[in-house]
Amino acid sequence: MSTLTVPAQVPSVTEDCEQLRKAFEGRGTNKQLIISILAHRNAAQRKLIRQTYADTCGEDLLKSLGKELTNDFERVVLLGTLDRAERDAFLANEATKRWTSSNQVLMEIACTRFSKQLIEARQAYHARYKKSLEEDVGYHTNGDFRKLLLPLVTAYRYEGDEVNITLAKSEAKILNEKISDKAYNDEDLIRILATRSKAQINATLNQYKNCLVHPEHYFEKILHLAINKQGTDEGALTRVVTTWAEVDLKVIKDEYQRNGVPLDRAVVKDTSGDYEKMLLALLGHGDA
Amino acid sequence: MSTLTVPAQVPSVTEDCEQLRKAFEGRGTNKQLIISILAHRNAAQRKLIRQTYADTCGEDLLKSLGKELTNDFERVVLLGTLDRAERDAFLANEATKRWTSSNQVLMEIACTRFSKQLIEARQAYHARYKKSLEEDVGYHTNGDFRKLLLPLVTAYRYEGDEVNITLAKSEAKILNEKISDKAYNDEDLIRILATRSKAQINATLNQYKNCLVHPEHYFEKILHLAINKQGTDEGALTRVVTTWAEVDLKVIKDEYQRNGVPLDRAVVKDTSGDYEKMLLALLGHGDA
């Protein structure tokens, strides 16, 4: 369930572009105006705005935004404006450049997107970076981590519900053996996690709940870590909110609240200014 | 360059279906009629024929063909009728079941298709087999071969012409080291072959010509082996002719002829009956 809200009466795309141009005019930037538009349009509408803006203003909207905005607010607006595939490509590319802290970003993209979405992210990666995602992942990683990550980012999992119980039993046995031997880099263990369908892995893991099968638990944890950290982790906060606003953020929010304070209240406490406003808008606050 | 010929005046799809139905009627099958249609229609036309046939005859054309035909002729007609992605999925699935002799088929599919075609083959694999290609490849292989094959079949290579010469030099050095140490299963060697764009690999290999970059040399060799074998290898012959008829078979034929007799003459010498006729039709012989 999405948290993104779109007004009942959406202004015409020309009007939206006109307003954005106005927001950039003169000294200072009208950030509230930017939020009121870009946090309250769905992906198709944002795409149209970007096309029309480029046609009428002769500049890429993202470039204009980049000139006007800074820091966390810039990042949340840019990521929130991109479409899903472009955002994933951007996040993945960024992650290949800053390994230590952002290995998890690639894991997230590889494990929580639908198969078709992962392929689309890889296509967007070609288009933007003139190389392949796996090329950068392979080049910038090594050892056991690469052994696991490469097959994950190149996977195209079958998404049907069919489950082979005999196979689930035999592969659960393999997993048990390898995990009790702490052989986490075992080739069969990696093969099972990287190639089986989620339904099949679910059958295999059975009593476990994991990131692969229940992403909302995982992302709720990521948000908790980002917010409870000494000095909020804005990178993670922005990533999770912009990526899921139009998809499942409602579920992640509910899960978050079950474990303590409501997410919106936590965001208000930890962030400020326009960055806070944009986050809250994406979380479903304010007039659409 | 394609060798497939289509008549200047193609009969209507209804007429083609009518003729096919006639070919199946009564005792015996009119194989020449089947060849005259299915070897002389392009992929879009064949697709339409299959749809119309299913609608009007209430049976999948491939199923009807399977009932009427046998052995090598059945196989060449079925593979020749499928579209590219379906044919690749079929060949790949077959290969996962008969390892020893057909490892090379998976290598071919992984290395000689365009990135988009490989993804389409993987999609067709989902649709037909209700599981993923990498799932079957991973499950049925092991050791060094799996280590190389899995990243190859899941690759989505960048296809632009951009080449990074500094990178090509440093990776050529890696390849030289690993190959002179006979470390063919080295992780970096595999990463380079499995993730870099073909243009980049070409720059890296530079003086070498290989299957990845010049598939026509490779397939010419496969045809030579298939034909010169004691007892022709019909499986390989059918696979190469049906896969490339509509793409590059002309180039492969020219290459073949440069190394000895013309391909058509070799086919006539080694095959017979309707199987021979269908192959020759796909090689550009006979009236379209």
Contacts between the chains, C-beta under 8 A, distances in Angstrom:
chain1	res1	chain2	res2	distance
A	119	B	119	5.9
A	119	B	156	7.1
A	122	B	156	5.0
A	123	B	156	7.7
A	126	B	156	7.7
A	126	B	158	5.1
A	126	B	159	7.6
A	126	B	160	7.7
A	130	B	158	6.5
A	130	B	160	5.4
A	130	B	162	5.3
A	131	B	158	4.8
A	131	B	162	7.9
A	131	B	197	6.9
A	132	B	155	7.6
A	132	B	156	5.9
A	132	B	157	5.8
A	132	B	158	4.5
A	132	B	195	6.2
A	132	B	197	7.1
A	133	B	156	7.8
A	134	B	151	7.5
A	134	B	154	7.9
A	134	B	155	6.7
A	134	B	156	7.1
A	134	B	194	7.6
A	134	B	195	4.7
A	135	B	157	7.9
A	135	B	158	6.7
A	135	B	195	4.3
A	135	B	196	6.0
A	135	B	197	7.4
A	137	B	195	8.0
A	138	B	191	4.2
A	138	B	194	7.5
A	138	B	195	4.5
A	139	B	191	7.3
A	139	B	195	7.6
A	142	B	187	7.4
A	146	B	187	7.2
A	146	B	191	7.6
A	147	B	187	7.8
A	150	B	151	6.3
A	150	B	191	7.7
A	150	B	195	7.9
A	151	B	134	7.5
A	151	B	150	6.3
A	151	B	151	7.4
A	151	B	154	6.8
A	154	B	134	7.9
A	154	B	151	6.8
A	154	B	154	3.7
A	154	B	155	6.7
A	154	B	156	7.0
A	155	B	132	7.6
A	155	B	134	6.7
A	155	B	154	6.7
A	156	B	119	7.1
A	156	B	122	5.0
A	156	B	123	7.7
A	156	B	126	7.7
A	156	B	132	5.9
A	156	B	133	7.8
A	156	B	134	7.1
A	156	B	154	7.0
A	157	B	132	5.8
A	157	B	135	7.9
A	158	B	126	5.1
A	158	B	130	6.5
A	158	B	131	4.8
A	158	B	132	4.5
A	158	B	135	6.7
A	159	B	126	7.6
A	160	B	126	7.7
A	160	B	130	5.4
A	162	B	130	5.3
A	162	B	131	7.9
A	187	B	142	7.4
A	187	B	146	7.2
A	187	B	147	7.8
A	191	B	138	4.2
A	191	B	139	7.3
A	191	B	146	7.6
A	191	B	150	7.7
A	194	B	134	7.6
A	194	B	138	7.5
A	195	B	132	6.2
A	195	B	134	4.7
A	195	B	135	4.3
A	195	B	137	8.0
A	195	B	138	4.6
A	195	B	139	7.6
A	195	B	150	7.9
A	196	B	135	6.0
A	197	B	131	6.9
A	197	B	132	7.1
A	197	B	135	7.4
